[in-house]
């Protein structure tokens, strides 16, 4: 099927199997901030903004992409700069595999809610998994990135 969409503010038109995962399409285009962790929508490593909503790209297929606007961490580098810098400063990154998903989740939380509330933030991070840090440094980094 022919798919027309926008990824990180760049127009794309390509042929794809309608059931090919969006995660695979994005990674094949060289956008590697989007990772495959679980392949089941449980870990958040493959998070993207799909028509403005934060979703797991491993659960979307090419037939859903037509006419859509997709943003990955690569397309939001300026908007997420303070969050990313705080992750580095606060030691919230170890292996880095989950970082892109956490940064996008944090960006979405700040954009949607903006409350500097640790309990609310922890609830918002529920769909993301980190196997290295134990989460506290991630929470602290996000809170410190908020003005």
Backbone as a chain_set.jsonl record, in Angstrom:
{"seq": "XXXXXXXXXXXXXXXXXXXXXXXXXXXXXXXXXXXXXXXXXXXXXXXXXXXXXXXXXXXXXXXXXXXXXXXXXXXXXXXXXXXXXXXXXXXXXXXXXXXXXXXXXXXXXXXXXXXXXXXXXXXXXXXXXXXXXXXXXXXXXXXXXXX", "coords": {"N": [[0.838, -1.185, 0.0], [0.376, 2.32, -0.556], [1.815, 4.815, 1.396], [1.497, 7.96, 2.796], [2.953, 10.295, 4.84], [4.099, 12.311, 7.637], [7.177, 12.512, 9.169], [8.954, 13.626, 11.83], [8.717, 16.272, 10.883], [9.266, 15.99, 8.185], [8.212, 15.163, 4.965], [6.987, 12.035, 3.816], [6.643, 9.449, 1.412], [5.838, 6.269, 0.631], [5.914, 2.774, -0.287], [4.491, 0.05, 1.414], [3.993, -2.962, 3.267], [0.767, -3.344, 4.573], [0.67, -4.28, 7.179], [3.101, -3.939, 8.354], [5.126, -2.984, 11.089], [5.084, 0.251, 12.585], [7.242, 0.98, 14.19], [9.362, -0.538, 13.017], [9.48, 0.597, 10.464], [10.227, 3.243, 11.035], [12.741, 2.876, 12.293], [14.153, 1.65, 10.194], [14.435, 3.811, 8.583], [16.509, 5.053, 9.732], [16.184, 6.331, 12.136], [17.073, 6.032, 15.203], [16.511, 6.547, 17.858], [14.179, 5.52, 18.658], [13.373, 2.615, 20.12], [13.193, -1.018, 20.165], [11.898, -2.663, 22.765], [10.132, -4.504, 24.199], [8.218, -5.241, 22.341], [5.537, -5.475, 22.735], [4.117, -3.32, 23.657], [4.508, -2.614, 26.315], [6.769, -1.459, 27.528], [7.603, 1.129, 26.722], [9.879, 1.961, 25.351], [9.748, 2.337, 22.64], [8.353, 4.65, 22.188], [6.523, 7.223, 20.525], [5.253, 10.333, 19.222], [2.166, 10.314, 17.852], [0.181, 11.806, 15.687], [0.0, 13.79, 17.642], [-0.409, 12.418, 20.007], [1.069, 10.501, 22.577], [2.319, 7.36, 21.955], [2.922, 3.773, 21.711], [5.044, 2.677, 19.318], [5.433, 0.085, 18.479], [3.001, -1.1, 18.442], [1.553, -0.094, 16.386], [0.63, -0.138, 12.922], [1.602, 0.051, 9.423], [-0.64, 0.714, 7.824], [-2.027, 2.443, 9.423], [-0.567, 4.715, 9.374], [-0.949, 6.402, 7.18], [-1.422, 9.662, 6.169], [-0.755, 10.65, 8.636], [0.961, 12.431, 11.329], [4.077, 12.143, 12.683], [6.212, 12.294, 15.457], [9.408, 11.858, 16.754], [11.909, 11.436, 19.322], [14.118, 12.497, 18.047], [12.994, 14.477, 16.474], [12.251, 16.317, 18.319], [14.314, 17.558, 19.651], [15.133, 20.162, 20.473], [12.944, 20.966, 22.033], [13.039, 19.129, 24.103], [15.401, 19.527, 25.373], [16.147, 20.54, 27.993], [15.158, 18.52, 29.651], [16.626, 16.282, 28.774], [19.238, 17.123, 29.374], [19.031, 17.288, 32.142], [18.649, 14.597, 32.789], [21.204, 13.635, 32.254], [22.785, 15.161, 34.042], [21.722, 14.391, 36.54], [22.272, 11.724, 36.681], [20.506, 9.862, 35.587], [20.69, 8.192, 33.505], [21.787, 5.08, 32.49], [22.332, 2.508, 30.874], [21.001, 3.611, 28.748], [19.086, 2.678, 26.98], [16.309, 2.872, 27.475], [15.945, 5.561, 27.643], [15.09, 7.439, 25.614], [12.309, 6.931, 25.413], [11.505, 7.549, 28.038], [12.184, 10.27, 28.151], [10.454, 11.354, 26.225], [8.022, 10.671, 27.445], [8.223, 12.206, 29.779], [8.303, 14.772, 28.658], [5.735, 14.847, 27.524], [4.193, 14.653, 29.865], [4.892, 17.043, 31.184], [4.016, 18.909, 29.306], [1.265, 18.312, 29.181], [0.362, 18.313, 31.854], [2.122, 19.555, 33.786], [2.407, 19.87, 36.527], [4.537, 19.988, 39.267], [4.787, 17.471, 40.786], [5.607, 14.728, 42.589], [4.235, 12.254, 43.02], [2.178, 12.321, 41.08], [3.753, 12.438, 38.783], [5.083, 9.956, 38.924], [2.903, 8.252, 38.472], [2.345, 8.969, 35.848], [4.579, 7.966, 34.571], [4.161, 5.304, 34.478], [3.868, 3.554, 32.23], [6.411, 3.04, 31.294], [9.49, 1.28, 31.306], [12.482, 0.731, 33.097], [15.428, -0.994, 33.43], [17.713, -0.544, 34.785], [18.152, 1.809, 36.489], [16.419, 2.004, 38.722], [14.48, 3.919, 38.91], [14.21, 6.227, 40.695], [16.193, 8.183, 40.228], [15.469, 8.93, 37.674], [12.944, 10.077, 38.087], [13.71, 12.199, 39.791], [15.359, 13.628, 37.999], [13.527, 14.47, 36.054], [11.759, 16.044, 37.585], [13.554, 18.054, 38.404], [14.073, 19.207, 35.975], [11.854, 20.663, 35.454], [10.468, 23.872, 35.508]], "CA": [[0.0, 0.0, 0.0], [1.096, 3.594, -0.567], [1.657, 5.554, 2.65], [1.976, 9.342, 2.842], [2.917, 10.773, 6.221], [5.161, 13.219, 8.031], [7.967, 12.035, 10.304], [9.881, 14.683, 12.264], [8.518, 17.425, 10.008], [9.695, 15.674, 6.83], [7.176, 14.415, 4.244], [7.385, 10.732, 3.294], [5.709, 8.695, 0.59], [6.505, 4.989, 0.388], [5.104, 1.559, -0.343], [4.742, -0.824, 2.552], [2.966, -3.922, 3.654], [-0.111, -2.655, 5.536], [0.829, -4.795, 8.543], [4.457, -3.691, 8.86], [5.057, -2.134, 12.278], [5.613, 1.61, 12.495], [8.562, 0.906, 14.815], [10.329, -1.027, 12.049], [9.581, 1.586, 9.386], [10.994, 4.38, 11.553], [14.137, 2.455, 12.494], [14.754, 1.419, 8.88], [14.75, 5.129, 8.035], [17.697, 5.538, 10.422], [15.832, 7.017, 13.379], [17.372, 4.983, 16.173], [16.099, 6.876, 19.229], [13.017, 4.673, 18.892], [13.934, 1.277, 20.366], [12.281, -2.119, 20.463], [12.196, -3.29, 24.042], [9.319, -5.692, 24.465], [7.403, -5.584, 21.183], [4.165, -5.726, 23.18], [3.509, -2.097, 24.164], [4.588, -2.576, 27.77], [7.977, -0.863, 28.113], [7.745, 2.537, 26.388], [11.126, 2.285, 24.638], [9.422, 2.67, 21.252], [7.394, 5.759, 22.22], [6.516, 8.296, 19.532], [4.014, 11.104, 19.166], [1.415, 9.96, 16.649], [-0.894, 12.807, 15.625], [-0.036, 14.537, 18.885], [-0.617, 11.569, 21.181], [2.183, 9.605, 22.861], [1.903, 5.962, 21.77], [3.977, 2.79, 21.489], [5.088, 2.431, 17.873], [5.425, -1.356, 18.201], [1.608, -1.529, 18.353], [0.939, 0.529, 15.215], [1.038, -0.708, 11.639], [1.729, 1.007, 8.32], [-1.949, 1.175, 7.346], [-2.472, 3.528, 10.307], [0.325, 5.863, 9.186], [-1.32, 7.255, 6.059], [-1.959, 10.965, 6.554], [-0.423, 10.976, 10.025], [2.151, 13.199, 11.68], [4.825, 11.406, 13.7], [7.397, 12.94, 16.017], [10.238, 11.04, 17.627], [12.825, 12.271, 20.095], [14.97, 13.199, 17.083], [12.256, 15.639, 15.991], [11.922, 17.179, 19.456], [15.562, 17.775, 20.395], [15.139, 21.48, 21.122], [11.88, 20.984, 23.039], [13.365, 18.226, 25.218], [16.794, 19.775, 25.768], [16.291, 20.647, 29.455], [14.908, 17.196, 30.225], [17.776, 15.43, 28.454], [20.384, 17.601, 30.157], [18.787, 16.918, 33.539], [18.921, 13.165, 32.889], [22.661, 13.474, 32.319], [23.285, 15.774, 35.273], [21.228, 13.683, 37.723], [22.645, 10.314, 36.622], [19.313, 9.07, 35.291], [20.99, 7.339, 32.347], [22.846, 4.078, 32.66], [22.592, 1.925, 29.55], [20.427, 4.54, 27.784], [18.12, 2.046, 26.084], [14.95, 3.347, 27.755], [15.967, 7.011, 27.843], [14.245, 8.148, 24.647], [10.908, 6.788, 25.82], [11.28, 8.311, 29.273], [12.244, 11.701, 27.846], [9.187, 11.71, 25.577], [6.965, 10.584, 28.467], [8.384, 13.383, 30.63], [7.89, 15.924, 27.847], [4.28, 14.795, 27.435], [3.669, 14.968, 31.201], [5.083, 18.481, 31.437], [3.156, 19.621, 28.354], [-0.139, 18.076, 29.502], [0.032, 18.531, 33.252], [2.994, 20.607, 34.271], [2.516, 19.938, 37.986], [5.775, 19.45, 39.827], [4.257, 16.611, 41.84], [6.287, 13.451, 42.437], [3.272, 11.153, 42.911], [1.546, 12.424, 39.761], [4.769, 12.088, 37.801], [5.279, 8.502, 38.977], [1.75, 7.651, 37.788], [2.507, 9.235, 34.416], [5.683, 7.139, 34.063], [3.772, 3.905, 34.658], [4.017, 2.754, 31.011], [7.818, 2.955, 30.892], [10.298, 0.366, 32.118], [13.938, 0.857, 33.12], [15.973, -2.139, 34.162], [19.019, -0.18, 35.355], [18.299, 2.902, 37.451], [15.566, 1.966, 39.898], [13.481, 4.967, 38.704], [14.265, 7.438, 41.512], [16.995, 9.2, 39.542], [14.67, 9.403, 36.538], [11.93, 10.973, 38.656], [14.418, 13.402, 40.226], [15.812, 14.372, 36.812], [12.364, 15.116, 35.431], [11.312, 17.119, 38.494], [14.527, 19.149, 38.364], [14.008, 19.867, 34.672], [10.653, 21.497, 35.426], [10.7, 25.222, 36.069]], "C": [[0.88, 1.244, 0.0], [0.77, 4.35, 0.723], [2.268, 6.935, 2.482], [1.852, 9.811, 4.276], [4.057, 11.769, 6.434], [5.85, 12.628, 9.248], [9.011, 13.09, 10.614], [9.922, 15.844, 11.28], [9.038, 17.223, 8.589], [8.624, 14.792, 6.179], [7.758, 13.114, 3.689], [6.254, 10.162, 2.447], [6.42, 7.398, 0.233], [5.484, 3.857, 0.304], [5.489, 0.661, 0.813], [3.651, -1.865, 2.652], [2.077, -3.225, 4.678], [0.074, -3.097, 6.983], [2.241, -4.611, 9.097], [4.384, -2.707, 10.023], [5.694, -0.763, 12.027], [7.017, 1.668, 13.102], [9.627, 0.505, 13.795], [10.544, -0.028, 10.917], [10.455, 2.752, 9.837], [12.467, 4.011, 11.705], [14.853, 2.209, 11.168], [15.098, 2.73, 8.18], [15.947, 5.754, 8.75], [17.423, 6.305, 11.696], [15.955, 5.997, 14.507], [17.058, 5.354, 17.62], [14.875, 6.057, 19.634], [13.526, 3.234, 18.963], [12.842, 0.224, 20.493], [12.731, -2.77, 21.756], [11.446, -4.593, 24.195], [8.516, -6.148, 23.25], [5.938, -5.814, 21.512], [3.49, -4.488, 23.771], [3.577, -1.93, 25.661], [5.724, -1.726, 28.328], [8.193, 0.613, 27.797], [8.996, 2.91, 25.613], [10.869, 2.731, 23.199], [8.457, 3.855, 21.148], [7.631, 6.771, 21.108], [5.257, 9.136, 19.762], [3.378, 10.817, 17.812], [0.188, 10.856, 16.616], [-1.111, 13.478, 16.978], [-0.196, 13.711, 20.145], [0.576, 10.627, 21.345], [1.694, 8.156, 22.822], [3.138, 5.066, 21.628], [3.965, 2.389, 20.019], [5.109, 0.95, 17.52], [4.003, -1.882, 18.039], [0.877, -0.941, 17.158], [1.462, -0.127, 13.951], [0.956, 0.349, 10.541], [0.387, 1.546, 7.841], [-2.508, 2.308, 8.206], [-1.676, 4.816, 10.073], [-0.167, 6.855, 8.14], [-1.995, 8.535, 6.541], [-1.575, 11.419, 7.949], [0.809, 11.867, 10.136], [2.805, 12.511, 12.866], [6.008, 12.238, 14.149], [8.099, 11.952, 16.929], [11.106, 11.991, 18.454], [13.718, 13.092, 19.163], [14.306, 14.471, 16.548], [11.903, 16.63, 17.08], [13.164, 17.499, 20.288], [15.583, 19.121, 21.122], [14.132, 21.523, 22.277], [12.218, 20.143, 24.278], [14.766, 18.471, 25.789], [16.982, 19.81, 27.286], [16.091, 19.298, 30.138], [16.124, 16.31, 30.0], [19.009, 15.83, 29.26], [20.242, 17.238, 31.631], [19.022, 15.423, 33.759], [20.419, 12.918, 33.026], [23.191, 13.957, 33.659], [22.919, 14.967, 36.52], [21.573, 12.191, 37.71], [21.478, 9.383, 36.346], [19.511, 8.154, 34.084], [22.06, 6.343, 32.755], [23.11, 3.461, 31.295], [22.021, 2.815, 28.441], [19.34, 3.971, 26.901], [16.709, 2.618, 26.253], [14.831, 4.871, 27.731], [15.06, 7.77, 26.89], [12.775, 8.106, 25.027], [10.587, 7.565, 27.074], [11.293, 9.816, 29.01], [10.956, 12.142, 27.166], [8.029, 11.657, 26.561], [7.017, 11.809, 29.379], [7.914, 14.644, 29.899], [6.363, 15.987, 27.759], [3.641, 15.161, 28.777], [3.752, 16.474, 31.464], [4.14, 19.297, 30.555], [1.685, 19.504, 28.74], [-0.531, 18.538, 30.905], [0.825, 19.691, 33.829], [3.147, 20.707, 35.769], [3.801, 19.272, 38.449], [5.404, 18.626, 41.057], [4.815, 15.204, 41.642], [5.308, 12.288, 42.26], [2.575, 11.151, 41.548], [2.509, 12.007, 38.665], [4.986, 10.578, 37.77], [4.125, 7.768, 38.293], [1.89, 7.809, 36.28], [3.581, 8.35, 33.79], [5.353, 5.645, 34.061], [3.992, 3.034, 33.423], [5.444, 2.601, 30.521], [8.598, 2.087, 31.863], [11.774, 0.694, 31.954], [14.467, -0.294, 33.963], [17.268, -1.793, 34.888], [18.947, 0.739, 36.573], [17.464, 2.803, 38.714], [14.594, 3.128, 39.944], [13.669, 6.255, 39.495], [15.07, 8.537, 40.829], [16.264, 9.758, 38.325], [13.64, 10.41, 37.023], [12.593, 12.284, 39.079], [14.861, 14.259, 39.046], [14.658, 15.12, 36.163], [11.88, 16.271, 36.297], [12.261, 18.315, 38.445], [14.527, 19.875, 37.023], [12.813, 20.81, 34.55], [10.942, 22.826, 36.106], [9.661, 25.568, 37.087]], "O": [[2.003, 1.216, 0.503], [-0.394, 4.503, 1.091], [3.422, 7.065, 2.074], [0.775, 9.738, 4.868], [4.861, 12.028, 5.539], [5.201, 12.283, 10.236], [9.851, 13.414, 9.774], [10.986, 16.33, 10.896], [9.232, 18.198, 7.864], [8.183, 13.803, 6.765], [8.871, 13.091, 3.162], [5.074, 10.367, 2.73], [7.48, 7.418, -0.393], [4.35, 3.98, 0.766], [6.666, 0.527, 1.149], [2.531, -1.667, 2.181], [2.597, -2.566, 5.579], [-0.315, -2.385, 7.909], [2.539, -5.08, 10.196], [3.664, -1.712, 9.952], [6.712, -0.65, 11.344], [7.889, 2.348, 12.562], [10.679, 1.14, 13.716], [11.673, 0.166, 10.465], [11.329, 3.196, 9.093], [13.342, 4.767, 11.283], [16.035, 2.526, 11.035], [15.949, 2.761, 7.291], [16.356, 6.865, 8.412], [18.344, 6.876, 12.281], [15.047, 5.197, 14.733], [17.31, 4.556, 18.523], [14.576, 5.922, 20.821], [14.045, 2.702, 17.982], [11.712, 0.527, 20.877], [13.812, -3.355, 21.829], [12.05, -5.66, 24.307], [8.173, -7.326, 23.145], [5.178, -6.293, 20.67], [2.399, -4.595, 24.33], [2.786, -1.18, 26.233], [5.662, -1.307, 29.484], [8.904, 1.293, 28.538], [9.161, 4.075, 25.248], [11.694, 3.43, 22.61], [7.813, 4.034, 20.114], [8.766, 7.126, 20.791], [4.316, 8.693, 20.42], [3.982, 11.05, 16.765], [-0.733, 10.691, 17.416], [-2.244, 13.705, 17.404], [-0.124, 14.253, 21.248], [1.039, 10.027, 20.375], [0.782, 7.774, 23.555], [4.254, 5.552, 21.448], [2.985, 1.825, 19.534], [4.831, 0.59, 16.376], [3.812, -2.996, 17.549], [-0.292, -1.253, 16.934], [2.593, -0.612, 13.91], [0.328, 1.395, 10.706], [0.288, 2.72, 7.486], [-3.377, 3.053, 7.754], [-2.078, 5.887, 10.529], [0.17, 8.037, 8.21], [-3.011, 8.491, 7.233], [-2.027, 12.471, 8.4], [1.579, 12.034, 9.189], [2.186, 12.318, 13.913], [6.722, 12.818, 13.33], [7.475, 11.297, 17.763], [11.032, 13.209, 18.291], [14.035, 14.245, 19.456], [14.993, 15.433, 16.208], [11.317, 17.676, 16.799], [13.066, 17.688, 21.5], [16.013, 19.194, 22.274], [14.424, 22.044, 23.353], [11.73, 20.424, 25.373], [15.248, 17.686, 26.606], [17.894, 19.166, 27.806], [16.787, 18.98, 31.102], [16.601, 15.659, 30.93], [19.734, 14.973, 29.766], [21.23, 16.916, 32.291], [19.539, 15.026, 34.803], [20.846, 12.085, 33.826], [23.949, 13.256, 34.329], [23.718, 14.871, 37.452], [21.202, 11.468, 38.634], [21.46, 8.246, 36.816], [18.598, 7.427, 33.694], [23.103, 6.713, 33.294], [24.051, 3.875, 30.618], [22.509, 2.776, 27.312], [18.722, 4.714, 26.138], [16.001, 2.823, 25.267], [13.724, 5.406, 27.791], [14.329, 8.662, 27.321], [12.08, 9.12, 24.971], [9.522, 8.174, 27.176], [10.494, 10.552, 29.588], [10.418, 13.198, 27.496], [7.143, 12.511, 26.516], [5.981, 12.384, 29.713], [7.209, 15.476, 30.471], [5.773, 17.058, 27.903], [2.656, 15.899, 28.814], [2.785, 17.089, 31.913], [3.538, 20.267, 31.016], [0.937, 20.477, 28.64], [-1.615, 19.083, 31.113], [0.26, 20.678, 34.3], [3.924, 21.528, 36.256], [4.108, 18.141, 38.07], [5.663, 19.015, 42.196], [4.526, 14.56, 40.634], [5.542, 11.419, 41.42], [2.405, 10.096, 40.936], [2.129, 11.305, 37.728], [5.064, 9.989, 36.692], [4.346, 6.768, 37.609], [1.586, 6.886, 35.524], [3.501, 8.021, 32.606], [6.186, 4.822, 33.681], [4.285, 1.848, 33.578], [5.663, 2.078, 29.428], [8.398, 2.146, 33.076], [12.261, 0.907, 30.844], [14.0, -0.528, 35.078], [17.861, -2.654, 35.538], [19.605, 0.482, 37.581], [17.779, 3.47, 39.7], [13.925, 3.305, 40.963], [13.306, 7.316, 38.986], [14.67, 9.701, 40.851], [16.426, 10.93, 37.986], [13.483, 11.478, 36.432], [12.092, 13.362, 38.76], [14.749, 15.484, 39.092], [14.804, 16.278, 35.77], [11.62, 17.361, 35.788], [11.814, 19.462, 38.444], [14.937, 21.033, 36.945], [12.765, 21.651, 33.652], [11.585, 22.878, 37.155], [9.696, 26.657, 37.66]]}, "num_chains": 1, "name": "protein.A"}
